[in-house]
Amino acid sequence: MVETKTQQIGDVTVVEISGRLHLGNSLSYAENAINKLIDGGTSKLVIDLARLDYIDSSGLGMLIFCGGRMQQNGGQMRVAGAAGGVARVFEIANANRILQFDDDLASACQNLSGQSAAG
């Protein structure tokens, strides 16, 4: 089961994803939540994975896809707090070539707040 919580920190929208992000209904649920924000005009987005226990290649693909959608819409997305096995999946996939990572939520928000939406 995956859960998402959305909050606003200044001009940055934060989506906290917790639980297990893998192929199935939970993945669709999380993707729909993020896509609604993108479609709604969010320009600065942080995906907080500090409480995520597990991610598979489908979850990774979804995050990459959402990051691409943010860029197409003129926004920026950062991924914060990935640790343990979740961080290892990103490392194996060389996801840092595509996604921007921060150690924690505060760093991610600071990195986005210091930039204009266009980058």
Buried (B, 14 or more C-beta within 10 A) or exposed (E): EBBBEBEEBEEBBBBBBBBBBBEEEBBEBBBEBBBEBBEEEBBBBBBBBBBBEBBBEBBBBBBBEBBEBBEEBEBBBBBBBBEEEBBEBBEEBEBEEEBBBBEEBEBBBBBBEEEEBEE
